[in-house]
Structure formats: structure tokens, C-alpha cells
Amino acid sequence: MERPITPGDRPGPPGYVLIILMMAIFVMTLGLLVAVPVWQTELQREREEELIFRGRQYAEAVRIYVQKNPGRYPESLKELLDKKCIRRLYRDPFGRDGRWNVVLASGRAGGLSPSRQGDAGGSVSGTAGGSPTATPVVQEVLVAPERALTAIKSPRILGVVSSSTAKSIKIYNDQESHDKWLFFFGLDPQKPPKVVYYGQDDRD
């Protein structure tokens, strides 16, 4: 009488099957190692495009604010929303907590001066209402964390810049890190202003 076959009596898979399985696992692992950096790069590109869009929204909001309030500049980003100059308060796509650094008029002589049509270095932008808005000549700006606004006397916000110091994939206005991508009313990419950072300025 034959003895029943037990699990221990069954032959294992041939050696070539194990080799094929190991090769398949290796190929899948290699594919993941290649795909993840590509996916991360594409994700960063999308976030950088969003950063540009959001930054420009703030620059345009300041222009509208100045048009509505000649001679004045917002003292907070929320004021842009309250005055209906921006649809909503966009967050910094790269900031740790979504908070921006703000670009302010430096307050020094020559830092910010209004331009007139025909002035060198200035321009006049058309508006939806048909009346022109003079673009200021900006020679120097102060960059400060948004949370520092309460410590700055009469801040004049021109725009925003990301608080992230990470190196960018995209080159924007010849700059290769997010904290150098300035978005503000009066920016002339051909004549970038001197940048003073909050805490490094002897007035603060």
C-alpha cells in the first residue's frame, strides 16, 4: 500500500522559477527607484508654476489697491482681501506653514518713488476702469516674514516672496531659489532692486 504524499514530500519549485521571481522583484525595485525622482521633479515643477501664479496674484492685488487708494499701500495681506483686491489669501506653496515673506518699501530715500508717464525706469499701466495707474520706481525693498509686520512701523506692502530657500528647478527672472523669486508691484526684471532682509537692517 502506497504511503500518502505529505506536504513535506512535495518537490520545491525548480531553481529557475526562483531566479525569475528574484529578477522580477529587482526590475520592479529598479523601476520605483527611477520613477520616484521623476515624480518628485514633476510635482515640484507644478508647485513652482503655482508659486508664480499666486505671487503674481498678490502683485496685481497691490496694484489694484493703489489704484483704489492713491498714495497708500496695504499694511497686511488680509487688507487686500478686505478691500476686495484679491479673491482669496493664497498660501505659499513651499513655505513650511504656508506663510509668505512680504516685500515692503524700504522706507529709505530713493527706495520707492512714484513714476510719471515718460519717466526713465517707470511705466504707466492701464486699468479696467480706463484710468492709468503709475508704477513706482523701486530701487530698494525690505523682505520680512509676514509675522514680523506687527513690529514694523507703518509697513507698505508691495508684494510677496516665498519663505523657502530651496533651490528651484525653474529659473525665474535669472534666480534659482524660491526665496529670490520676488513678486511685487513695480518690479522691473531688467532692473532688480537692492534687497534688505529684516533683522539685517539697522532700522528694525
C-alpha positions as a LaTeX table, in Angstrom:
\begin{tabular}{lrrr}
\hline
Residue & $x$ (\AA) & $y$ (\AA) & $z$ (\AA) \\
\hline
Met1 & 0.00 & 0.00 & 0.00 \\
Glu2 & 1.37 & 3.42 & $-1.05$ \\
Arg3 & 2.10 & 5.99 & 1.63 \\
Pro4 & 0.11 & 9.23 & 1.15 \\
Ile5 & 2.13 & 12.23 & $-0.08$ \\
Thr6 & 2.58 & 14.77 & 2.65 \\
Pro7 & 3.45 & 18.47 & 2.14 \\
Gly8 & 6.99 & 17.71 & 3.10 \\
Asp9 & 7.28 & 15.15 & 0.32 \\
Arg10 & 6.30 & 17.62 & $-2.46$ \\
Pro11 & 9.20 & 18.84 & $-4.54$ \\
Gly12 & 10.03 & 22.53 & $-4.27$ \\
Pro13 & 9.84 & 24.85 & $-7.25$ \\
Pro14 & 12.59 & 24.48 & $-9.77$ \\
Gly15 & 15.58 & 26.76 & $-9.29$ \\
Tyr16 & 14.87 & 28.79 & $-12.44$ \\
Val17 & 11.46 & 29.83 & $-11.05$ \\
Leu18 & 13.14 & 31.40 & $-8.02$ \\
Ile19 & 15.60 & 33.17 & $-10.28$ \\
Ile20 & 12.75 & 34.59 & $-12.40$ \\
Leu21 & 10.96 & 35.80 & $-9.26$ \\
Met22 & 14.10 & 37.48 & $-7.95$ \\
Met23 & 14.67 & 39.19 & $-11.33$ \\
Ala24 & 11.09 & 40.42 & $-11.39$ \\
Ile25 & 11.44 & 41.90 & $-7.91$ \\
Phe26 & 14.73 & 43.52 & $-8.92$ \\
Val27 & 13.18 & 45.10 & $-12.05$ \\
Met28 & 10.21 & 46.41 & $-10.06$ \\
Thr29 & 12.51 & 47.89 & $-7.42$ \\
Leu30 & 14.68 & 49.49 & $-10.08$ \\
Gly31 & 11.59 & 50.94 & $-11.76$ \\
Leu32 & 10.46 & 52.50 & $-8.49$ \\
Leu33 & 13.91 & 53.99 & $-7.90$ \\
Val34 & 13.71 & 55.67 & $-11.31$ \\
Ala35 & 10.03 & 56.67 & $-11.13$ \\
Val36 & 10.05 & 58.32 & $-7.69$ \\
Pro37 & 12.61 & 61.07 & $-8.53$ \\
Val38 & 10.82 & 61.75 & $-11.83$ \\
Trp39 & 7.50 & 62.05 & $-10.00$ \\
Gln40 & 9.04 & 64.33 & $-7.36$ \\
Thr41 & 10.57 & 66.55 & $-10.06$ \\
Glu42 & 7.25 & 66.83 & $-11.89$ \\
Leu43 & 5.46 & 67.63 & $-8.64$ \\
Gln44 & 7.95 & 70.40 & $-7.85$ \\
Arg45 & 7.54 & 71.86 & $-11.34$ \\
Glu46 & 3.79 & 72.05 & $-10.79$ \\
Arg47 & 4.25 & 73.70 & $-7.39$ \\
Glu48 & 6.67 & 76.23 & $-8.88$ \\
Glu49 & 4.13 & 77.16 & $-11.54$ \\
Glu50 & 1.57 & 77.58 & $-8.76$ \\
Leu51 & 4.04 & 79.76 & $-6.84$ \\
Ile52 & 4.40 & 82.05 & $-9.85$ \\
Phe53 & 0.62 & 82.26 & $-10.29$ \\
Arg54 & $-0.02$ & 83.05 & $-6.63$ \\
Gly55 & 2.83 & 85.54 & $-6.37$ \\
Arg56 & 1.56 & 87.43 & $-9.40$ \\
Gln57 & $-1.93$ & 87.50 & $-7.92$ \\
Tyr58 & $-0.55$ & 89.39 & $-4.91$ \\
Ala59 & 1.42 & 91.82 & $-7.08$ \\
Glu60 & $-1.71$ & 92.55 & $-9.10$ \\
Ala61 & $-3.76$ & 92.90 & $-5.90$ \\
Val62 & $-1.37$ & 95.60 & $-4.65$ \\
Arg63 & $-1.68$ & 97.42 & $-7.97$ \\
Ile64 & $-5.47$ & 97.39 & $-7.65$ \\
Tyr65 & $-5.21$ & 98.55 & $-4.02$ \\
Val66 & $-3.02$ & 101.51 & $-5.01$ \\
Gln67 & $-5.44$ & 102.36 & $-7.80$ \\
Lys68 & $-8.31$ & 102.43 & $-5.30$ \\
Asn69 & $-6.27$ & 104.22 & $-2.61$ \\
Pro70 & $-3.82$ & 106.62 & $-4.31$ \\
Gly71 & $-0.67$ & 107.20 & $-2.29$ \\
Arg72 & $-1.37$ & 104.31 & 0.09 \\
Tyr73 & $-0.14$ & 100.73 & 0.32 \\
Pro74 & $-1.63$ & 97.82 & 2.29 \\
Glu75 & $-0.20$ & 97.12 & 5.74 \\
Ser76 & $-1.23$ & 93.45 & 5.75 \\
Leu77 & $-2.15$ & 90.80 & 3.21 \\
Lys78 & $-5.56$ & 90.49 & 4.82 \\
Glu79 & $-6.21$ & 94.12 & 3.93 \\
Leu80 & $-6.02$ & 93.14 & 0.27 \\
Leu81 & $-8.83$ & 90.67 & 0.87 \\
Asp82 & $-10.88$ & 93.09 & 2.97 \\
Lys83 & $-10.65$ & 95.73 & 0.22 \\
Lys84 & $-11.67$ & 93.15 & $-2.40$ \\
Cys85 & $-8.39$ & 93.43 & $-4.28$ \\
Ile86 & $-7.77$ & 89.68 & $-4.29$ \\
Arg87 & $-10.16$ & 86.73 & $-4.47$ \\
Arg88 & $-8.61$ & 84.87 & $-1.53$ \\
Leu89 & $-5.42$ & 84.75 & 0.51 \\
Tyr90 & $-3.22$ & 82.24 & $-1.27$ \\
Arg91 & $-0.69$ & 80.28 & 0.77 \\
Asp92 & 2.99 & 79.96 & $-0.06$ \\
Pro93 & 3.21 & 76.56 & $-1.83$ \\
Phe94 & 6.72 & 75.99 & $-0.48$ \\
Gly95 & 6.53 & 77.72 & 2.91 \\
Arg96 & 6.71 & 75.48 & 5.95 \\
Asp97 & 3.40 & 76.76 & 7.30 \\
Gly98 & 2.13 & 78.40 & 4.12 \\
Arg99 & 3.19 & 81.84 & 5.35 \\
Trp100 & 4.88 & 84.23 & 2.94 \\
Asn101 & 7.70 & 86.64 & 3.35 \\
Val102 & 6.41 & 90.07 & 2.38 \\
Val103 & 8.14 & 92.56 & 0.11 \\
Leu104 & 7.97 & 96.04 & 1.61 \\
Ala105 & 9.01 & 99.51 & 0.53 \\
Ser106 & 12.28 & 100.00 & 2.38 \\
Gly107 & 11.46 & 103.49 & 3.63 \\
Arg108 & 14.86 & 104.84 & 2.68 \\
Ala109 & 15.32 & 107.79 & 0.34 \\
Gly110 & 15.15 & 106.50 & $-3.21$ \\
Gly111 & 13.75 & 103.18 & $-2.10$ \\
Leu112 & 10.32 & 103.87 & $-3.53$ \\
Ser113 & 9.26 & 106.84 & $-5.59$ \\
Pro114 & 6.26 & 107.32 & $-7.87$ \\
Ser115 & 6.92 & 107.47 & $-11.58$ \\
Arg116 & 5.20 & 109.58 & $-14.19$ \\
Gln117 & 4.49 & 108.72 & $-17.77$ \\
Gly118 & 7.72 & 109.21 & $-19.68$ \\
Asp119 & 9.99 & 108.94 & $-16.64$ \\
Ala120 & 13.05 & 106.77 & $-17.14$ \\
Gly121 & 12.64 & 103.46 & $-15.39$ \\
Gly122 & 8.93 & 103.92 & $-14.81$ \\
Ser123 & 5.77 & 102.96 & $-16.63$ \\
Val124 & 2.07 & 103.52 & $-16.57$ \\
Ser125 & $-0.23$ & 100.51 & $-16.51$ \\
Gly126 & $-3.74$ & 100.56 & $-17.90$ \\
Thr127 & $-6.60$ & 99.60 & $-15.60$ \\
Ala128 & $-10.00$ & 98.07 & $-16.07$ \\
Gly129 & $-11.62$ & 101.45 & $-15.38$ \\
Gly130 & $-9.62$ & 103.11 & $-18.12$ \\
Ser131 & $-7.58$ & 105.36 & $-15.81$ \\
Pro132 & $-3.83$ & 104.74 & $-15.71$ \\
Thr133 & $-2.02$ & 103.63 & $-12.58$ \\
Ala134 & 1.53 & 104.94 & $-12.16$ \\
Thr135 & 4.01 & 102.16 & $-11.49$ \\
Pro136 & 6.51 & 103.13 & $-8.78$ \\
Val137 & 10.23 & 103.12 & $-9.35$ \\
Val138 & 11.52 & 100.59 & $-6.80$ \\
Gln139 & 15.23 & 100.79 & $-6.05$ \\
Glu140 & 15.29 & 99.00 & $-2.71$ \\
Val141 & 12.93 & 96.66 & $-0.89$ \\
Leu142 & 12.75 & 95.15 & 2.58 \\
Val143 & 11.91 & 91.44 & 2.81 \\
Ala144 & 10.41 & 90.37 & 6.13 \\
Pro145 & 8.45 & 87.39 & 7.49 \\
Glu146 & 4.72 & 88.03 & 7.43 \\
Arg147 & 4.60 & 87.54 & 11.21 \\
Ala148 & 7.03 & 90.48 & 11.65 \\
Leu149 & 4.62 & 93.04 & 10.20 \\
Thr150 & 3.30 & 93.97 & 13.64 \\
Ala151 & 6.82 & 95.01 & 14.68 \\
Ile152 & 7.38 & 97.25 & 11.65 \\
Lys153 & 6.12 & 100.81 & 11.84 \\
Ser154 & 3.72 & 101.69 & 9.01 \\
Pro155 & 4.68 & 98.85 & 6.67 \\
Arg156 & 3.99 & 99.40 & 2.98 \\
Ile157 & 3.46 & 96.05 & 1.28 \\
Leu158 & 4.44 & 95.82 & $-2.38$ \\
Gly159 & 4.12 & 92.05 & $-2.80$ \\
Val160 & 5.35 & 88.67 & $-1.60$ \\
Val161 & 8.22 & 86.20 & $-1.90$ \\
Ser162 & 8.40 & 82.57 & $-0.83$ \\
Ser163 & 9.93 & 81.80 & 2.56 \\
Ser164 & 11.53 & 78.65 & 1.12 \\
Thr165 & 15.27 & 78.84 & 0.48 \\
Ala166 & 15.26 & 75.61 & $-1.56$ \\
Lys167 & 16.91 & 75.52 & $-4.95$ \\
Ser168 & 14.38 & 75.69 & $-7.76$ \\
Ile169 & 14.11 & 73.62 & $-10.91$ \\
Lys170 & 12.79 & 76.52 & $-12.94$ \\
Ile171 & 14.85 & 79.68 & $-13.39$ \\
Tyr172 & 12.66 & 82.73 & $-12.81$ \\
Asn173 & 14.00 & 86.22 & $-13.54$ \\
Asp174 & 17.51 & 84.71 & $-13.54$ \\
Gln175 & 17.03 & 83.41 & $-9.96$ \\
Glu176 & 17.44 & 79.76 & $-8.93$ \\
Ser177 & 15.97 & 79.64 & $-5.42$ \\
His178 & 12.40 & 80.27 & $-4.34$ \\
Asp179 & 13.28 & 83.00 & $-1.83$ \\
Lys180 & 14.74 & 85.07 & $-4.69$ \\
Trp181 & 11.58 & 84.98 & $-6.79$ \\
Leu182 & 10.18 & 88.43 & $-5.97$ \\
Phe183 & 6.57 & 89.24 & $-6.87$ \\
Phe184 & 5.66 & 92.86 & $-6.27$ \\
Phe185 & 4.04 & 95.90 & $-7.80$ \\
Gly186 & 6.76 & 97.93 & $-9.53$ \\
Leu187 & 9.13 & 95.05 & $-10.25$ \\
Asp188 & 11.32 & 95.59 & $-13.30$ \\
Pro189 & 13.04 & 92.25 & $-14.09$ \\
Gln190 & 15.70 & 94.17 & $-16.02$ \\
Lys191 & 16.49 & 96.38 & $-13.04$ \\
Pro192 & 16.08 & 94.29 & $-9.87$ \\
Pro193 & 16.11 & 96.32 & $-6.65$ \\
Lys194 & 18.55 & 96.06 & $-3.79$ \\
Val195 & 17.11 & 93.63 & $-1.22$ \\
Val196 & 17.45 & 94.27 & 2.50 \\
Tyr197 & 16.38 & 91.48 & 4.86 \\
Tyr198 & 14.52 & 92.05 & 8.11 \\
Gly199 & 16.87 & 91.76 & 11.07 \\
Gln200 & 19.86 & 92.80 & 8.98 \\
Asp201 & 18.63 & 96.35 & 8.66 \\
Asp202 & 19.68 & 98.78 & 11.41 \\
Arg203 & 16.27 & 100.45 & 11.32 \\
Asp204 & 14.48 & 97.33 & 12.69 \\
\hline
\end{tabular}
